[in-house]
Amino acid sequence: MSLDLLLDLGLPGIVFLALCIWLVRRVVRAALTERDLERDRLQGGLAEELRTARARAQAAQRPRRTPVEAATPRDPVPAADGRGANPARSMRALARSVPAIAASLAVVGLSRSVYVHFVAERPSDLLRPRRAFNEELRPLATLLPARGEVGYVTDEAIQSPGGEWQGPKQRFLQVQYAVAPVVLRYDEDRAPLVLVNATSEKSLNELVARRGLIVVARVTSGLAVARPK
């Protein structure tokens, strides 16, 4: 896998993961801030209760007032804020943050889709007219027998059989379609003729040398017809 492909596929995922971590940190920080505020309110309420208790104790130690003084209204003592830390408030603060998180994730997902479809896939390359693969492989008809079996080797092994999409398997099927009714024998390098399909000219030369083959004709870049030595 090339570095460009790794960057195209991995970079958006890394950015998406980083943004998710940043959003989670924001939510956790908001919850911690709400907790600290509740703790401060609780401490303030306890301090106010302590001051009130001290004032009552001092008032009890003072001499009793005369009836005239008793009739004089006193300033009301402010009621202590006895509300303690309310865990439900933290949950409400977290719930208020959920829509913002969902909207942010939606924007990130949309940005990733735009990046993949308009940057990584390079629409200009996709829209550029190309020859069909069967036209590129048309010269094989003159290099292979009309019928029979031909070996097929490649530097990208098919991982496992099945219906899942694989690049090496897709290329093998395309070549098989182009050379039909000739049958390709996968990973067979001792047949009279062997079709070598590689990702590059360098890989093709290394594959031919490793398999003990001699190139008979080159069809396209990375594709050649060979025979055993």
TORKOLLO-404887 format. One record per residue (C-alpha): x negated, y negated, z; chain; residue in three letters. Coordinates in nm, 2 decimals. Layout:
REM residues N
MIDREN;u;v;w;kette;rest
MIDREN;X;Y;Z;A;ALA .
...
REM end
This chain:
REM residues 229
MIDREN;u;v;w;kette;rest
MIDREN;0.00;0.00;0.00;A;MET .
MIDREN;-0.15;-0.33;-0.11;A;SER .
MIDREN;-0.21;-0.63;0.12;A;LEU .
MIDREN;0.04;-0.84;-0.07;A;ASP .
MIDREN;0.32;-0.58;-0.02;A;LEU .
MIDREN;0.23;-0.56;0.35;A;LEU .
MIDREN;0.26;-0.94;0.38;A;LEU .
MIDREN;0.58;-0.95;0.18;A;ASP .
MIDREN;0.74;-0.68;0.40;A;LEU .
MIDREN;0.58;-0.74;0.73;A;GLY .
MIDREN;0.55;-1.12;0.76;A;LEU .
MIDREN;0.93;-1.19;0.76;A;PRO .
MIDREN;0.97;-0.92;1.03;A;GLY .
MIDREN;0.70;-1.06;1.24;A;ILE .
MIDREN;0.85;-1.41;1.21;A;VAL .
MIDREN;1.20;-1.27;1.30;A;PHE .
MIDREN;1.06;-1.09;1.60;A;LEU .
MIDREN;0.88;-1.40;1.72;A;ALA .
MIDREN;1.20;-1.61;1.69;A;LEU .
MIDREN;1.39;-1.34;1.88;A;CYS .
MIDREN;1.13;-1.35;2.16;A;ILE .
MIDREN;1.15;-1.73;2.17;A;TRP .
MIDREN;1.53;-1.72;2.20;A;LEU .
MIDREN;1.52;-1.46;2.48;A;VAL .
MIDREN;1.27;-1.67;2.66;A;ARG .
MIDREN;1.49;-1.98;2.63;A;ARG .
MIDREN;1.79;-1.78;2.77;A;VAL .
MIDREN;1.58;-1.65;3.06;A;VAL .
MIDREN;1.44;-1.99;3.13;A;ARG .
MIDREN;1.79;-2.14;3.14;A;ALA .
MIDREN;1.91;-1.87;3.38;A;ALA .
MIDREN;1.61;-1.93;3.61;A;LEU .
MIDREN;1.68;-2.30;3.60;A;THR .
MIDREN;2.04;-2.25;3.70;A;GLU .
MIDREN;1.93;-2.02;3.98;A;ARG .
MIDREN;1.69;-2.29;4.11;A;ASP .
MIDREN;1.96;-2.55;4.10;A;LEU .
MIDREN;2.19;-2.33;4.30;A;GLU .
MIDREN;1.91;-2.27;4.55;A;ARG .
MIDREN;1.86;-2.64;4.58;A;ASP .
MIDREN;2.23;-2.70;4.63;A;ARG .
MIDREN;2.23;-2.43;4.90;A;LEU .
MIDREN;1.93;-2.58;5.08;A;GLN .
MIDREN;2.10;-2.92;5.06;A;GLY .
MIDREN;2.42;-2.79;5.21;A;GLY .
MIDREN;2.23;-2.61;5.49;A;LEU .
MIDREN;2.03;-2.93;5.56;A;ALA .
MIDREN;2.35;-3.13;5.58;A;GLU .
MIDREN;2.51;-2.88;5.82;A;GLU .
MIDREN;2.20;-2.90;6.03;A;LEU .
MIDREN;2.21;-3.28;6.05;A;ARG .
MIDREN;2.58;-3.26;6.13;A;THR .
MIDREN;2.51;-3.02;6.41;A;ALA .
MIDREN;2.24;-3.24;6.55;A;ARG .
MIDREN;2.47;-3.54;6.54;A;ALA .
MIDREN;2.74;-3.35;6.73;A;ARG .
MIDREN;2.49;-3.23;6.99;A;ALA .
MIDREN;2.36;-3.59;7.04;A;GLN .
MIDREN;2.72;-3.72;7.06;A;ALA .
MIDREN;2.80;-3.45;7.33;A;ALA .
MIDREN;2.50;-3.57;7.54;A;GLN .
MIDREN;2.61;-3.93;7.53;A;ARG .
MIDREN;2.83;-4.07;7.81;A;PRO .
MIDREN;3.20;-4.06;7.75;A;ARG .
MIDREN;3.35;-4.37;7.59;A;ARG .
MIDREN;3.62;-4.58;7.74;A;THR .
MIDREN;3.97;-4.55;7.61;A;PRO .
MIDREN;3.91;-4.86;7.40;A;VAL .
MIDREN;3.61;-4.71;7.24;A;GLU .
MIDREN;3.79;-4.38;7.19;A;ALA .
MIDREN;4.06;-4.57;7.00;A;ALA .
MIDREN;3.81;-4.72;6.76;A;THR .
MIDREN;3.81;-4.51;6.45;A;PRO .
MIDREN;3.47;-4.36;6.36;A;ARG .
MIDREN;3.33;-4.33;6.01;A;ASP .
MIDREN;3.41;-3.99;5.88;A;PRO .
MIDREN;3.11;-3.75;5.87;A;VAL .
MIDREN;3.06;-3.63;5.52;A;PRO .
MIDREN;3.16;-3.26;5.48;A;ALA .
MIDREN;2.87;-3.03;5.42;A;ALA .
MIDREN;2.84;-2.87;5.08;A;ASP .
MIDREN;2.87;-2.51;5.20;A;GLY .
MIDREN;2.88;-2.37;4.86;A;ARG .
MIDREN;2.61;-2.12;4.82;A;GLY .
MIDREN;2.45;-1.98;4.51;A;ALA .
MIDREN;2.72;-1.87;4.27;A;ASN .
MIDREN;2.60;-1.58;4.05;A;PRO .
MIDREN;2.90;-1.64;3.82;A;ALA .
MIDREN;2.75;-1.97;3.72;A;ARG .
MIDREN;2.44;-1.81;3.59;A;SER .
MIDREN;2.65;-1.57;3.39;A;MET .
MIDREN;2.86;-1.86;3.25;A;ARG .
MIDREN;2.54;-2.04;3.15;A;ALA .
MIDREN;2.42;-1.73;2.98;A;LEU .
MIDREN;2.76;-1.69;2.80;A;ALA .
MIDREN;2.74;-2.05;2.68;A;ARG .
MIDREN;2.40;-1.97;2.52;A;SER .
MIDREN;2.53;-1.66;2.34;A;VAL .
MIDREN;2.69;-1.85;2.04;A;PRO .
MIDREN;2.38;-2.06;2.00;A;ALA .
MIDREN;2.17;-1.74;2.00;A;ILE .
MIDREN;2.40;-1.57;1.75;A;ALA .
MIDREN;2.39;-1.87;1.52;A;ALA .
MIDREN;2.01;-1.89;1.54;A;SER .
MIDREN;1.98;-1.52;1.45;A;LEU .
MIDREN;2.22;-1.57;1.16;A;ALA .
MIDREN;2.00;-1.85;1.03;A;VAL .
MIDREN;1.69;-1.64;1.07;A;VAL .
MIDREN;1.85;-1.35;0.89;A;GLY .
MIDREN;1.97;-1.57;0.60;A;LEU .
MIDREN;1.62;-1.73;0.58;A;SER .
MIDREN;1.46;-1.38;0.56;A;ARG .
MIDREN;1.70;-1.28;0.29;A;SER .
MIDREN;1.62;-1.59;0.09;A;VAL .
MIDREN;1.25;-1.53;0.14;A;TYR .
MIDREN;1.27;-1.17;0.03;A;VAL .
MIDREN;1.48;-1.22;-0.28;A;HIS .
MIDREN;1.33;-1.55;-0.40;A;PHE .
MIDREN;0.97;-1.54;-0.28;A;VAL .
MIDREN;0.86;-1.18;-0.22;A;ALA .
MIDREN;1.05;-1.03;-0.52;A;GLU .
MIDREN;0.94;-1.32;-0.75;A;ARG .
MIDREN;1.25;-1.36;-0.97;A;PRO .
MIDREN;1.04;-1.50;-1.25;A;SER .
MIDREN;0.86;-1.17;-1.27;A;ASP .
MIDREN;1.19;-0.97;-1.26;A;LEU .
MIDREN;1.34;-1.18;-1.54;A;LEU .
MIDREN;1.04;-1.15;-1.76;A;ARG .
MIDREN;1.12;-0.92;-2.05;A;PRO .
MIDREN;0.93;-0.60;-2.03;A;ARG .
MIDREN;0.92;-0.29;-2.24;A;ARG .
MIDREN;1.13;0.00;-2.12;A;ALA .
MIDREN;0.93;0.28;-1.96;A;PHE .
MIDREN;1.04;0.53;-2.22;A;ASN .
MIDREN;0.90;0.30;-2.49;A;GLU .
MIDREN;0.57;0.26;-2.30;A;GLU .
MIDREN;0.55;0.64;-2.28;A;LEU .
MIDREN;0.66;0.70;-2.64;A;ARG .
MIDREN;0.29;0.77;-2.76;A;PRO .
MIDREN;0.30;1.09;-2.54;A;LEU .
MIDREN;0.52;1.25;-2.80;A;ALA .
MIDREN;0.22;1.27;-3.04;A;THR .
MIDREN;-0.02;1.39;-2.77;A;LEU .
MIDREN;0.19;1.67;-2.62;A;LEU .
MIDREN;0.34;1.98;-2.77;A;PRO .
MIDREN;0.70;1.98;-2.88;A;ALA .
MIDREN;0.79;2.23;-2.62;A;ARG .
MIDREN;0.64;2.42;-2.33;A;GLY .
MIDREN;0.48;2.33;-2.00;A;GLU .
MIDREN;0.22;2.06;-1.92;A;VAL .
MIDREN;0.04;2.00;-1.59;A;GLY .
MIDREN;0.10;1.68;-1.39;A;TYR .
MIDREN;-0.13;1.53;-1.13;A;VAL .
MIDREN;-0.11;1.20;-0.95;A;THR .
MIDREN;-0.29;1.01;-0.67;A;ASP .
MIDREN;0.04;0.95;-0.49;A;GLU .
MIDREN;0.18;1.27;-0.36;A;ALA .
MIDREN;0.55;1.33;-0.32;A;ILE .
MIDREN;0.60;1.35;0.05;A;GLN .
MIDREN;0.89;1.59;0.06;A;SER .
MIDREN;1.17;1.71;-0.16;A;PRO .
MIDREN;1.52;1.56;-0.11;A;GLY .
MIDREN;1.75;1.28;-0.23;A;GLY .
MIDREN;1.57;0.99;-0.06;A;GLU .
MIDREN;1.40;0.74;-0.29;A;TRP .
MIDREN;1.03;0.76;-0.33;A;GLN .
MIDREN;0.80;0.57;-0.57;A;GLY .
MIDREN;0.58;0.87;-0.67;A;PRO .
MIDREN;0.89;1.09;-0.72;A;LYS .
MIDREN;1.06;0.82;-0.93;A;GLN .
MIDREN;0.76;0.78;-1.15;A;ARG .
MIDREN;0.74;1.16;-1.20;A;PHE .
MIDREN;1.10;1.17;-1.30;A;LEU .
MIDREN;1.06;0.89;-1.54;A;GLN .
MIDREN;0.76;1.06;-1.71;A;VAL .
MIDREN;0.96;1.39;-1.72;A;GLN .
MIDREN;1.25;1.21;-1.88;A;TYR .
MIDREN;1.02;1.06;-2.14;A;ALA .
MIDREN;0.85;1.38;-2.24;A;VAL .
MIDREN;1.15;1.61;-2.24;A;ALA .
MIDREN;1.20;1.89;-2.35;A;PRO .
MIDREN;0.84;1.94;-2.24;A;VAL .
MIDREN;0.84;2.06;-1.87;A;VAL .
MIDREN;0.60;1.90;-1.63;A;LEU .
MIDREN;0.45;2.13;-1.37;A;ARG .
MIDREN;0.38;1.91;-1.06;A;TYR .
MIDREN;0.03;1.93;-0.91;A;ASP .
MIDREN;-0.09;2.17;-1.18;A;GLU .
MIDREN;-0.44;2.09;-1.31;A;ASP .
MIDREN;-0.53;2.42;-1.48;A;ARG .
MIDREN;-0.28;2.40;-1.76;A;ALA .
MIDREN;-0.41;2.36;-2.12;A;PRO .
MIDREN;-0.30;1.99;-2.11;A;LEU .
MIDREN;-0.26;1.79;-1.79;A;VAL .
MIDREN;-0.09;1.45;-1.76;A;LEU .
MIDREN;-0.27;1.23;-1.52;A;VAL .
MIDREN;-0.07;0.95;-1.36;A;ASN .
MIDREN;-0.25;0.71;-1.13;A;ALA .
MIDREN;-0.19;0.37;-0.98;A;THR .
MIDREN;-0.50;0.22;-1.14;A;SER .
MIDREN;-0.78;0.29;-1.39;A;GLU .
MIDREN;-1.03;0.34;-1.10;A;LYS .
MIDREN;-0.80;0.59;-0.93;A;SER .
MIDREN;-0.74;0.77;-1.26;A;LEU .
MIDREN;-1.12;0.81;-1.31;A;ASN .
MIDREN;-1.16;0.94;-0.95;A;GLU .
MIDREN;-0.87;1.18;-0.99;A;LEU .
MIDREN;-1.00;1.32;-1.31;A;VAL .
MIDREN;-1.35;1.37;-1.17;A;ALA .
MIDREN;-1.21;1.53;-0.85;A;ARG .
MIDREN;-0.98;1.77;-1.04;A;ARG .
MIDREN;-1.24;1.87;-1.29;A;GLY .
MIDREN;-1.07;1.73;-1.60;A;LEU .
MIDREN;-1.17;1.57;-1.92;A;ILE .
MIDREN;-0.97;1.28;-2.06;A;VAL .
MIDREN;-0.83;1.35;-2.40;A;VAL .
MIDREN;-0.64;1.03;-2.46;A;ALA .
MIDREN;-0.53;0.72;-2.26;A;ARG .
MIDREN;-0.17;0.62;-2.30;A;VAL .
MIDREN;-0.13;0.32;-2.07;A;THR .
MIDREN;-0.31;0.17;-1.77;A;SER .
MIDREN;-0.34;0.46;-1.52;A;GLY .
MIDREN;-0.18;0.72;-1.75;A;LEU .
MIDREN;-0.38;0.96;-1.96;A;ALA .
MIDREN;-0.37;1.31;-2.11;A;VAL .
MIDREN;-0.65;1.54;-2.00;A;ALA .
MIDREN;-0.76;1.90;-2.01;A;ARG .
MIDREN;-0.97;2.13;-1.78;A;PRO .
MIDREN;-1.34;2.13;-1.83;A;LYS .
REM end
